[in-house]
């Protein structure tokens, strides 16, 4: 918990040096987030350039501090736990100036900017693994780009 961004950078360098696959997990929509901080998160993901990046929207699960904070200071769009999937594209709350629309826009932007970089597409497209998994990638991309409905509100 007391890691700095520099610690994370060093961990990624060490993992690459050791030949390990790297995976980055990035969360959008935490209290205190704003457009600038979410842009910083995207830039960090691009800088770290993990083999796999997972971008998630914060979910205020009942019983958590985030849930209580949203109930007190924000607006919760659903009280059904089934709506709080970790890899969902919907922001289930707004708090302060952090709107669902902004969080969802930055989340989609993160995936586009990370995975659709020409350098990444070229590097990954030259591997046998890419061609083997191409049908899955096409299916995932279709679902991602065709699911752009409005926010959960």
CNS distance restraints for C-alpha pairs under 8 A (distance, minus, plus):
assign (resid   3 and name CA) (resid   7 and name CA) 5.82 0.50 0.50
assign (resid   3 and name CA) (resid   8 and name CA) 7.05 0.50 0.50
assign (resid   4 and name CA) (resid   8 and name CA) 6.51 0.50 0.50
assign (resid   5 and name CA) (resid   9 and name CA) 6.23 0.50 0.50
assign (resid   6 and name CA) (resid  10 and name CA) 6.16 0.50 0.50
assign (resid   7 and name CA) (resid  11 and name CA) 6.13 0.50 0.50
assign (resid   8 and name CA) (resid  12 and name CA) 6.29 0.50 0.50
assign (resid   9 and name CA) (resid  13 and name CA) 6.33 0.50 0.50
assign (resid   9 and name CA) (resid  48 and name CA) 6.62 0.50 0.50
assign (resid  10 and name CA) (resid  14 and name CA) 6.08 0.50 0.50
assign (resid  11 and name CA) (resid  15 and name CA) 6.06 0.50 0.50
assign (resid  12 and name CA) (resid  16 and name CA) 6.16 0.50 0.50
assign (resid  12 and name CA) (resid  22 and name CA) 6.90 0.50 0.50
assign (resid  12 and name CA) (resid  48 and name CA) 6.85 0.50 0.50
assign (resid  12 and name CA) (resid  50 and name CA) 7.77 0.50 0.50
assign (resid  13 and name CA) (resid  17 and name CA) 6.12 0.50 0.50
assign (resid  14 and name CA) (resid  18 and name CA) 6.19 0.50 0.50
assign (resid  15 and name CA) (resid  19 and name CA) 6.29 0.50 0.50
assign (resid  15 and name CA) (resid  20 and name CA) 5.15 0.50 0.50
assign (resid  15 and name CA) (resid  21 and name CA) 7.24 0.50 0.50
assign (resid  15 and name CA) (resid  22 and name CA) 6.85 0.50 0.50
assign (resid  16 and name CA) (resid  20 and name CA) 5.57 0.50 0.50
assign (resid  16 and name CA) (resid  21 and name CA) 7.10 0.50 0.50
assign (resid  16 and name CA) (resid  22 and name CA) 7.31 0.50 0.50
assign (resid  21 and name CA) (resid  50 and name CA) 7.76 0.50 0.50
assign (resid  21 and name CA) (resid  51 and name CA) 6.18 0.50 0.50
assign (resid  22 and name CA) (resid  50 and name CA) 4.92 0.50 0.50
assign (resid  22 and name CA) (resid  51 and name CA) 5.18 0.50 0.50
assign (resid  22 and name CA) (resid  52 and name CA) 6.59 0.50 0.50
assign (resid  23 and name CA) (resid  50 and name CA) 5.24 0.50 0.50
assign (resid  23 and name CA) (resid  51 and name CA) 5.82 0.50 0.50
assign (resid  23 and name CA) (resid  52 and name CA) 4.74 0.50 0.50
assign (resid  23 and name CA) (resid  53 and name CA) 5.69 0.50 0.50
assign (resid  23 and name CA) (resid  54 and name CA) 7.64 0.50 0.50
assign (resid  24 and name CA) (resid  45 and name CA) 7.24 0.50 0.50
assign (resid  24 and name CA) (resid  50 and name CA) 5.86 0.50 0.50
assign (resid  24 and name CA) (resid  52 and name CA) 6.37 0.50 0.50
assign (resid  24 and name CA) (resid  53 and name CA) 4.71 0.50 0.50
assign (resid  24 and name CA) (resid  54 and name CA) 6.10 0.50 0.50
assign (resid  25 and name CA) (resid  53 and name CA) 6.02 0.50 0.50
assign (resid  25 and name CA) (resid  54 and name CA) 4.84 0.50 0.50
assign (resid  25 and name CA) (resid  55 and name CA) 6.03 0.50 0.50
assign (resid  25 and name CA) (resid  56 and name CA) 7.52 0.50 0.50
assign (resid  26 and name CA) (resid  41 and name CA) 7.10 0.50 0.50
assign (resid  26 and name CA) (resid  45 and name CA) 7.75 0.50 0.50
assign (resid  26 and name CA) (resid  53 and name CA) 7.59 0.50 0.50
assign (resid  26 and name CA) (resid  54 and name CA) 6.17 0.50 0.50
assign (resid  26 and name CA) (resid  55 and name CA) 4.81 0.50 0.50
assign (resid  26 and name CA) (resid  56 and name CA) 6.13 0.50 0.50
assign (resid  27 and name CA) (resid  55 and name CA) 5.86 0.50 0.50
assign (resid  27 and name CA) (resid  56 and name CA) 4.77 0.50 0.50
assign (resid  27 and name CA) (resid  57 and name CA) 5.59 0.50 0.50
assign (resid  27 and name CA) (resid  58 and name CA) 6.06 0.50 0.50
assign (resid  28 and name CA) (resid  33 and name CA) 7.38 0.50 0.50
assign (resid  28 and name CA) (resid  38 and name CA) 6.40 0.50 0.50
assign (resid  28 and name CA) (resid  55 and name CA) 7.32 0.50 0.50
assign (resid  28 and name CA) (resid  56 and name CA) 6.08 0.50 0.50
assign (resid  28 and name CA) (resid  57 and name CA) 4.82 0.50 0.50
assign (resid  28 and name CA) (resid  58 and name CA) 5.91 0.50 0.50
assign (resid  28 and name CA) (resid 103 and name CA) 6.34 0.50 0.50
assign (resid  28 and name CA) (resid 106 and name CA) 7.78 0.50 0.50
assign (resid  28 and name CA) (resid 107 and name CA) 6.72 0.50 0.50
assign (resid  29 and name CA) (resid  33 and name CA) 5.76 0.50 0.50
assign (resid  29 and name CA) (resid  34 and name CA) 7.78 0.50 0.50
assign (resid  29 and name CA) (resid  38 and name CA) 7.96 0.50 0.50
assign (resid  29 and name CA) (resid  57 and name CA) 5.91 0.50 0.50
assign (resid  29 and name CA) (resid  58 and name CA) 5.37 0.50 0.50
assign (resid  29 and name CA) (resid  91 and name CA) 7.68 0.50 0.50
assign (resid  29 and name CA) (resid  98 and name CA) 7.11 0.50 0.50
assign (resid  29 and name CA) (resid 103 and name CA) 5.68 0.50 0.50
assign (resid  30 and name CA) (resid  58 and name CA) 5.85 0.50 0.50
assign (resid  31 and name CA) (resid  66 and name CA) 7.89 0.50 0.50
assign (resid  31 and name CA) (resid  95 and name CA) 7.31 0.50 0.50
assign (resid  31 and name CA) (resid  98 and name CA) 7.95 0.50 0.50
assign (resid  33 and name CA) (resid  37 and name CA) 5.65 0.50 0.50
assign (resid  33 and name CA) (resid  38 and name CA) 6.53 0.50 0.50
assign (resid  33 and name CA) (resid  98 and name CA) 6.87 0.50 0.50
assign (resid  34 and name CA) (resid  38 and name CA) 6.17 0.50 0.50
assign (resid  34 and name CA) (resid  97 and name CA) 7.48 0.50 0.50
assign (resid  34 and name CA) (resid  98 and name CA) 6.12 0.50 0.50
assign (resid  35 and name CA) (resid  39 and name CA) 6.12 0.50 0.50
assign (resid  35 and name CA) (resid 102 and name CA) 7.20 0.50 0.50
assign (resid  35 and name CA) (resid 106 and name CA) 7.66 0.50 0.50
assign (resid  36 and name CA) (resid  40 and name CA) 6.22 0.50 0.50
assign (resid  37 and name CA) (resid  41 and name CA) 6.30 0.50 0.50
assign (resid  38 and name CA) (resid  42 and name CA) 6.39 0.50 0.50
assign (resid  38 and name CA) (resid 106 and name CA) 6.73 0.50 0.50
assign (resid  39 and name CA) (resid  43 and name CA) 6.23 0.50 0.50
assign (resid  39 and name CA) (resid 106 and name CA) 7.47 0.50 0.50
assign (resid  40 and name CA) (resid  44 and name CA) 6.11 0.50 0.50
assign (resid  41 and name CA) (resid  45 and name CA) 6.28 0.50 0.50
assign (resid  42 and name CA) (resid  46 and name CA) 6.30 0.50 0.50
assign (resid  42 and name CA) (resid 110 and name CA) 5.58 0.50 0.50
assign (resid  42 and name CA) (resid 113 and name CA) 7.99 0.50 0.50
assign (resid  42 and name CA) (resid 114 and name CA) 7.82 0.50 0.50
assign (resid  43 and name CA) (resid  47 and name CA) 6.09 0.50 0.50
assign (resid  44 and name CA) (resid  48 and name CA) 5.99 0.50 0.50
assign (resid  45 and name CA) (resid  49 and name CA) 5.83 0.50 0.50
assign (resid  45 and name CA) (resid  50 and name CA) 7.31 0.50 0.50
assign (resid  45 and name CA) (resid  53 and name CA) 7.38 0.50 0.50
assign (resid  45 and name CA) (resid 114 and name CA) 7.34 0.50 0.50
assign (resid  46 and name CA) (resid 114 and name CA) 6.17 0.50 0.50
assign (resid  53 and name CA) (resid 114 and name CA) 7.85 0.50 0.50
assign (resid  55 and name CA) (resid  87 and name CA) 7.82 0.50 0.50
assign (resid  55 and name CA) (resid 107 and name CA) 6.67 0.50 0.50
assign (resid  55 and name CA) (resid 110 and name CA) 7.21 0.50 0.50
assign (resid  55 and name CA) (resid 111 and name CA) 7.11 0.50 0.50
assign (resid  56 and name CA) (resid  86 and name CA) 6.52 0.50 0.50
assign (resid  56 and name CA) (resid  87 and name CA) 5.70 0.50 0.50
assign (resid  56 and name CA) (resid  88 and name CA) 7.34 0.50 0.50
assign (resid  56 and name CA) (resid  89 and name CA) 7.80 0.50 0.50
assign (resid  56 and name CA) (resid 107 and name CA) 7.28 0.50 0.50
assign (resid  57 and name CA) (resid  86 and name CA) 7.15 0.50 0.50
assign (resid  57 and name CA) (resid  87 and name CA) 7.24 0.50 0.50
assign (resid  57 and name CA) (resid  88 and name CA) 7.05 0.50 0.50
assign (resid  57 and name CA) (resid  89 and name CA) 6.94 0.50 0.50
assign (resid  57 and name CA) (resid  90 and name CA) 7.26 0.50 0.50
assign (resid  57 and name CA) (resid  91 and name CA) 6.23 0.50 0.50
assign (resid  57 and name CA) (resid 103 and name CA) 7.34 0.50 0.50
assign (resid  57 and name CA) (resid 104 and name CA) 7.71 0.50 0.50
assign (resid  57 and name CA) (resid 107 and name CA) 7.16 0.50 0.50
assign (resid  58 and name CA) (resid  86 and name CA) 7.68 0.50 0.50
assign (resid  58 and name CA) (resid  91 and name CA) 7.32 0.50 0.50
assign (resid  59 and name CA) (resid  84 and name CA) 5.76 0.50 0.50
assign (resid  59 and name CA) (resid  85 and name CA) 7.55 0.50 0.50
assign (resid  59 and name CA) (resid  86 and name CA) 6.89 0.50 0.50
assign (resid  59 and name CA) (resid  91 and name CA) 7.45 0.50 0.50
assign (resid  59 and name CA) (resid  92 and name CA) 6.75 0.50 0.50
assign (resid  60 and name CA) (resid  64 and name CA) 6.75 0.50 0.50
assign (resid  60 and name CA) (resid  65 and name CA) 7.99 0.50 0.50
assign (resid  60 and name CA) (resid  66 and name CA) 5.18 0.50 0.50
assign (resid  60 and name CA) (resid  67 and name CA) 4.39 0.50 0.50
assign (resid  60 and name CA) (resid  70 and name CA) 7.46 0.50 0.50
assign (resid  60 and name CA) (resid  84 and name CA) 7.52 0.50 0.50
assign (resid  60 and name CA) (resid  92 and name CA) 7.65 0.50 0.50
assign (resid  60 and name CA) (resid  93 and name CA) 7.74 0.50 0.50
assign (resid  61 and name CA) (resid  66 and name CA) 7.42 0.50 0.50
assign (resid  61 and name CA) (resid  67 and name CA) 5.78 0.50 0.50
assign (resid  61 and name CA) (resid  81 and name CA) 6.97 0.50 0.50
assign (resid  61 and name CA) (resid  84 and name CA) 6.87 0.50 0.50
assign (resid  62 and name CA) (resid  67 and name CA) 5.52 0.50 0.50
assign (resid  62 and name CA) (resid  68 and name CA) 7.76 0.50 0.50
assign (resid  62 and name CA) (resid  81 and name CA) 7.51 0.50 0.50
assign (resid  63 and name CA) (resid  67 and name CA) 6.47 0.50 0.50
assign (resid  63 and name CA) (resid  68 and name CA) 7.27 0.50 0.50
assign (resid  64 and name CA) (resid  68 and name CA) 6.51 0.50 0.50
assign (resid  65 and name CA) (resid  69 and name CA) 6.08 0.50 0.50
assign (resid  66 and name CA) (resid  70 and name CA) 6.12 0.50 0.50
assign (resid  67 and name CA) (resid  71 and name CA) 6.23 0.50 0.50
assign (resid  68 and name CA) (resid  72 and name CA) 6.21 0.50 0.50
assign (resid  69 and name CA) (resid  73 and name CA) 5.82 0.50 0.50
assign (resid  69 and name CA) (resid  74 and name CA) 7.28 0.50 0.50
assign (resid  70 and name CA) (resid  74 and name CA) 4.51 0.50 0.50
assign (resid  70 and name CA) (resid  75 and name CA) 6.09 0.50 0.50
assign (resid  70 and name CA) (resid  76 and name CA) 6.43 0.50 0.50
assign (resid  70 and name CA) (resid  93 and name CA) 7.09 0.50 0.50
assign (resid  70 and name CA) (resid  94 and name CA) 7.45 0.50 0.50
assign (resid  70 and name CA) (resid  95 and name CA) 6.32 0.50 0.50
assign (resid  71 and name CA) (resid  75 and name CA) 6.51 0.50 0.50
assign (resid  71 and name CA) (resid  76 and name CA) 6.65 0.50 0.50
assign (resid  73 and name CA) (resid  95 and name CA) 6.27 0.50 0.50
assign (resid  73 and name CA) (resid  96 and name CA) 7.30 0.50 0.50
assign (resid  74 and name CA) (resid  93 and name CA) 7.15 0.50 0.50
assign (resid  74 and name CA) (resid  94 and name CA) 5.57 0.50 0.50
assign (resid  74 and name CA) (resid  95 and name CA) 4.06 0.50 0.50
assign (resid  74 and name CA) (resid  96 and name CA) 6.42 0.50 0.50
assign (resid  75 and name CA) (resid  93 and name CA) 5.49 0.50 0.50
assign (resid  75 and name CA) (resid  94 and name CA) 5.22 0.50 0.50
assign (resid  75 and name CA) (resid  95 and name CA) 6.29 0.50 0.50
assign (resid  76 and name CA) (resid  92 and name CA) 6.19 0.50 0.50
assign (resid  76 and name CA) (resid  93 and name CA) 4.44 0.50 0.50
assign (resid  76 and name CA) (resid  94 and name CA) 6.71 0.50 0.50
assign (resid  77 and name CA) (resid  92 and name CA) 5.25 0.50 0.50
assign (resid  77 and name CA) (resid  93 and name CA) 5.48 0.50 0.50
assign (resid  77 and name CA) (resid 152 and name CA) 6.56 0.50 0.50
assign (resid  77 and name CA) (resid 153 and name CA) 5.32 0.50 0.50
assign (resid  78 and name CA) (resid  83 and name CA) 6.95 0.50 0.50
assign (resid  78 and name CA) (resid  92 and name CA) 6.40 0.50 0.50
assign (resid  78 and name CA) (resid  93 and name CA) 7.93 0.50 0.50
assign (resid  79 and name CA) (resid  83 and name CA) 7.96 0.50 0.50
assign (resid  80 and name CA) (resid  84 and name CA) 7.62 0.50 0.50
assign (resid  83 and name CA) (resid  92 and name CA) 7.78 0.50 0.50
assign (resid  84 and name CA) (resid  88 and name CA) 7.29 0.50 0.50
assign (resid  84 and name CA) (resid  92 and name CA) 7.29 0.50 0.50
assign (resid  89 and name CA) (resid 104 and name CA) 6.53 0.50 0.50
assign (resid  89 and name CA) (resid 107 and name CA) 7.54 0.50 0.50
assign (resid  89 and name CA) (resid 108 and name CA) 7.94 0.50 0.50
assign (resid  90 and name CA) (resid 100 and name CA) 7.51 0.50 0.50
assign (resid  90 and name CA) (resid 104 and name CA) 6.30 0.50 0.50
assign (resid  90 and name CA) (resid 151 and name CA) 6.04 0.50 0.50
assign (resid  90 and name CA) (resid 152 and name CA) 5.67 0.50 0.50
assign (resid  91 and name CA) (resid 100 and name CA) 5.00 0.50 0.50
assign (resid  91 and name CA) (resid 101 and name CA) 7.72 0.50 0.50
assign (resid  91 and name CA) (resid 103 and name CA) 6.59 0.50 0.50
assign (resid  91 and name CA) (resid 104 and name CA) 6.28 0.50 0.50
assign (resid  91 and name CA) (resid 151 and name CA) 6.77 0.50 0.50
assign (resid  91 and name CA) (resid 152 and name CA) 6.29 0.50 0.50
assign (resid  92 and name CA) (resid 100 and name CA) 7.06 0.50 0.50
assign (resid  92 and name CA) (resid 152 and name CA) 5.99 0.50 0.50
assign (resid  92 and name CA) (resid 153 and name CA) 7.33 0.50 0.50
assign (resid  93 and name CA) (resid  99 and name CA) 7.62 0.50 0.50
assign (resid  93 and name CA) (resid 100 and name CA) 6.32 0.50 0.50
assign (resid  93 and name CA) (resid 153 and name CA) 7.88 0.50 0.50
assign (resid  94 and name CA) (resid  98 and name CA) 5.65 0.50 0.50
assign (resid  94 and name CA) (resid  99 and name CA) 4.86 0.50 0.50
assign (resid  94 and name CA) (resid 100 and name CA) 5.64 0.50 0.50
assign (resid  95 and name CA) (resid  99 and name CA) 6.80 0.50 0.50
assign (resid  98 and name CA) (resid 102 and name CA) 6.87 0.50 0.50
assign (resid  98 and name CA) (resid 103 and name CA) 7.22 0.50 0.50
assign (resid  99 and name CA) (resid 103 and name CA) 6.43 0.50 0.50
assign (resid 100 and name CA) (resid 104 and name CA) 6.07 0.50 0.50
assign (resid 100 and name CA) (resid 151 and name CA) 6.06 0.50 0.50
assign (resid 100 and name CA) (resid 152 and name CA) 7.41 0.50 0.50
assign (resid 100 and name CA) (resid 153 and name CA) 7.68 0.50 0.50
assign (resid 101 and name CA) (resid 105 and name CA) 6.04 0.50 0.50
assign (resid 101 and name CA) (resid 150 and name CA) 7.77 0.50 0.50
assign (resid 101 and name CA) (resid 151 and name CA) 5.83 0.50 0.50
assign (resid 102 and name CA) (resid 106 and name CA) 6.19 0.50 0.50
assign (resid 103 and name CA) (resid 107 and name CA) 6.06 0.50 0.50
assign (resid 104 and name CA) (resid 108 and name CA) 6.21 0.50 0.50
assign (resid 104 and name CA) (resid 151 and name CA) 7.26 0.50 0.50
assign (resid 105 and name CA) (resid 109 and name CA) 6.08 0.50 0.50
assign (resid 106 and name CA) (resid 110 and name CA) 5.99 0.50 0.50
assign (resid 107 and name CA) (resid 111 and name CA) 6.60 0.50 0.50
assign (resid 108 and name CA) (resid 112 and name CA) 6.29 0.50 0.50
assign (resid 109 and name CA) (resid 113 and name CA) 5.94 0.50 0.50
assign (resid 110 and name CA) (resid 114 and name CA) 5.91 0.50 0.50
assign (resid 111 and name CA) (resid 115 and name CA) 5.85 0.50 0.50
assign (resid 111 and name CA) (resid 116 and name CA) 7.82 0.50 0.50
assign (resid 112 and name CA) (resid 116 and name CA) 5.41 0.50 0.50
assign (resid 112 and name CA) (resid 117 and name CA) 7.91 0.50 0.50
assign (resid 113 and name CA) (resid 117 and name CA) 6.12 0.50 0.50
assign (resid 115 and name CA) (resid 120 and name CA) 6.83 0.50 0.50
assign (resid 115 and name CA) (resid 121 and name CA) 7.32 0.50 0.50
assign (resid 116 and name CA) (resid 120 and name CA) 7.04 0.50 0.50
assign (resid 116 and name CA) (resid 121 and name CA) 6.41 0.50 0.50
assign (resid 117 and name CA) (resid 121 and name CA) 6.16 0.50 0.50
assign (resid 118 and name CA) (resid 122 and name CA) 6.03 0.50 0.50
assign (resid 119 and name CA) (resid 123 and name CA) 6.08 0.50 0.50
assign (resid 120 and name CA) (resid 124 and name CA) 5.94 0.50 0.50
assign (resid 121 and name CA) (resid 125 and name CA) 5.58 0.50 0.50
assign (resid 122 and name CA) (resid 126 and name CA) 6.34 0.50 0.50
assign (resid 123 and name CA) (resid 127 and name CA) 7.48 0.50 0.50
assign (resid 124 and name CA) (resid 130 and name CA) 6.13 0.50 0.50
assign (resid 125 and name CA) (resid 130 and name CA) 5.70 0.50 0.50
assign (resid 125 and name CA) (resid 131 and name CA) 7.21 0.50 0.50
assign (resid 126 and name CA) (resid 130 and name CA) 7.34 0.50 0.50
assign (resid 127 and name CA) (resid 131 and name CA) 7.05 0.50 0.50
assign (resid 128 and name CA) (resid 132 and name CA) 6.24 0.50 0.50
assign (resid 129 and name CA) (resid 133 and name CA) 6.15 0.50 0.50
assign (resid 130 and name CA) (resid 134 and name CA) 5.81 0.50 0.50
assign (resid 133 and name CA) (resid 137 and name CA) 6.34 0.50 0.50
assign (resid 134 and name CA) (resid 138 and name CA) 6.13 0.50 0.50
assign (resid 135 and name CA) (resid 139 and name CA) 6.19 0.50 0.50
assign (resid 136 and name CA) (resid 140 and name CA) 6.07 0.50 0.50
assign (resid 137 and name CA) (resid 141 and name CA) 6.00 0.50 0.50
assign (resid 138 and name CA) (resid 142 and name CA) 6.04 0.50 0.50
assign (resid 139 and name CA) (resid 143 and name CA) 6.21 0.50 0.50
assign (resid 140 and name CA) (resid 144 and name CA) 6.05 0.50 0.50
assign (resid 141 and name CA) (resid 145 and name CA) 5.99 0.50 0.50
assign (resid 142 and name CA) (resid 146 and name CA) 5.73 0.50 0.50
assign (resid 143 and name CA) (resid 147 and name CA) 5.87 0.50 0.50
assign (resid 144 and name CA) (resid 148 and name CA) 7.46 0.50 0.50
